[in-house]
Amino acid sequence: MTEHYRYRQQGKFLLSLDQSLLSAIRFVALGYRRNRLAAIGIPRRLRLACTRAIIKDRLRLGDAGNVVELPAFGHIAMAVHRGYKVFDFKRASVTKVFAPGTDSEDAKLEIDANRHSSEIKAAPRFIEEDPGHAWYREEYICGEHATDPAQRSGKDVREYYPAVADCLLDLVGSRPPKLVDTLAHIELHADTSFRSRWLAAGQDERQLDEIVRYIEEIAGWLRKHAKPDQIQLVPSHGDFSLVNTIVTDSGLRFIDWEGLAYGGLYNDLVHFLFVERYYGRIGERFTDEMADFVSRYSEAAANRYPELRSSVDLDFAFARRLYYLERISLLLRRSISSNLCNVIIKSIATFRAYDLDAGDIAA
């Protein structure tokens, strides 16, 4: 491990450049007692150590003027959903600390999801948890994000496909599938009551109306083409993309499994490809590329899991549009923000463009 890390100063925060966290990093202990950091072994002396380092001029200004270099004390903290993560480089572990007031059932579900994901070879190993659901610890995967320019230089996203397929095949077989009523599943994700809440929070009315129209359009099409009456749901990462992919010396590893739940067989695969298209990492042959990847993936899934035959044989246009509905529903359940609203609008445009290009959607 390096002995120093470079940070960019932004107000009272330091953003880690070397670790590509690009999230608020405090260089003093965060709410030591209030967030029960003592329980996971972060010493009180961390604040004093940082202060002494500055006093002794062990902090060196970088060329940019607002870039600093600090000794690696062993811990940094990163703000995340429902709390923050504490990275311990010496013990090669990362601990998720839940913010005070986090619903204990939500915390338990997240802990269970990460324990489940640790059964998958390409995911972090689960280490331990707090019985009171205040925190849990898992393996810290040392490597570089797959989206870093240095990793992508000279590479094509296709190079990642075999590892993506292997991980997802391990995932879908990690638990028995759930059989659910197709129409009931559609209705679960077709709720448009979000509009009043988002409008009251000051979000753009025209954008909200556009989202509502799209949900109603997709849900109506799905109801009309809902065959069979029941569908199989399998374990799903929920946000599978290169953003959550680490390149290591031993191959690709996949992180951030907090949202693991049940979804369609193709959900993670389709999401992976749409996110890459969203950020422009897949070129003009996107439709053909998705069709080819899905074809190879479905054949592998059918050979490995004969019990998933009904999921494999599900019409891909239907499976894809069900993913659209589930994805928008998931985003709408997150915190309300103009940025998130813009992401949904841009996603809808991407979905419409794909449907038009694929030409497999009938009225």
ABEGO torsion letter per residue (X at the ends): XBABBBBBBBEABBBBAAAGAGBBBBABBBGAAAAGAAAAGBBAAAAAAAAAAAAAGABBBBAAGABBBBBBAGBBBBBBBGEBBBBBAAAGBBBBBBBBGBBAAAAAAAAAAAAAAAABAABBBBABBBAAGABBBBBBBBEBBAABAAAABGBBAAAAAAAAAAAAAAAAAABBBBBBBAAAAAAAAABAAAAAAAAAAGBBAAAAAAAAAAAAAAAAAAAAABOBABBBBBBBAGBBBAAABBBBAAEBBBBGAAABBBBBAAAAAAAAAAAAAAAGABBAAAAAAAAAAAAAAAAAAAAABAAAAAAAABBAAAAAAAAAAAAAAAAAABBBBAAAAAAAAAAAAAAAAAAAAAGABBX
